C-alpha cells in the first residue's frame, strides 16, 4: 500500500518543482513550461503561503492531513474561496484564486488530473480605491533630501543607493540583489543588481532587470546626472552597491527620520517619491503637447493611438490626462496594471 504524504508535503513538493527564478517567461512559454512555473521569488512566497492556508483549511475540515491532492474537489476549492471572499479585500481574493489556479496547473503537470473550475468562480471586482494605501505615502522632496544627506554622512555609498532609487524608481532588488531559497538555505543572487554597464550616460537612462527577469529602461532627470557619472566612474567589477546592507539601511533611515520629525517609510517610500515626481512631469508634458495641438508627438511619446491623441487635443479631460500619464508611469515602475499606480500616487481628494 502506497504511503500517502501530508497535503503540506505535496504542496511543498509541487512548489519546489515549479521554481524557475530568473528564467524569462517568453522562453518558458516556448518550451511549454510556463503554466506550471513561477519565475519570481515574491510571487512564489505569496502563492505558496496562500496554498498552505488552503491546505490547512482542508485538513481541518477533513480531519486529517494525509490525503492526496488529486482528491481535492472543485466544490472544496469554491467553498474556500467563498469564505475568503467574505473576510478579505477583493485584491486578496484575486491573489488566492490565482495561487490556486497555479496549484491546479502544477498538480496536472506532475501529480495527476484535477479540474477545480476556478475560472467559474465569481471574483469580486477590484477598484482603484482598494489599492491606495500601502506602507505610507511618498517622502516629500524635503524629507527625501534630508534622508539622503544624513545617510551619506553615515555611509556615503548607502546615501548614493537611496538617491539612485529616487532617480530611477528601482526596486530594492536592483540595489541588494534578489533573495533566493535552495532547500532550507537562503542566499542573495546579485546577477540582476545594477552595474555600470547598464547606466547610459549619453541617453540618460538606466536599464533595470527586476521581477523574474523583466527588463525595462528608465530615463533619469538631469539633476541626477552627476550622481550617475560618479557611480560609473567609481564602479568596480560587479554590482555598484555591493557590500551595502539592506537591513542596516532600513534601521538608519528609521533613526534619521525619527530625529528629523517625520515617519520613515523605508526604501519603498523613495520609490514612491520617484513616482510622484514622474507623474507630475508627465501631466505637465501632456498638457504642453495638448496646448500645442501636437497629437503626433502625444501619440508617440505616450504610446497611445493617433485617434485618442487627436481627441485629447480637442478635449483634454483632466481624468484622461491623468490616466495616460499613469499608463506611462506603470511602465517606469515595472507594473502590469495601471491600478497599482494609485498606491504610489493616490487620487487627489475632491474638495467638498
Secondary structure, DSSP 8 states (H G I E B T S, - for coil): -----BHHHHHHHHHHHHB-TT--HHHHHHTT-STT-B--HHHHHHHHHHHHHHHHHHHHHHT-SB--GGG--HHHHHHHHHHHHHHS-HHHHHHHHHHHHHHHHHHHHHT------GGGS------GGGGS-SSS----HHHHHHHHHHHHHH-HHHHHHHHHHHHH---THHHH-EEEEETTEEEEE-TTS--GGGEETTTTEEEEEETTTEEEEEE--GGGHHHHHHHHHH--SS-TTTT--HHHHHHHHHHHHHHHTS---TTHHHHHHHHHHHHHHHHHHHHHHHHTT-HHHHHHHTT--HHHHHHHHHS--HHHHHHHHHHHHHHHHT-S-GGGHHHHS-------
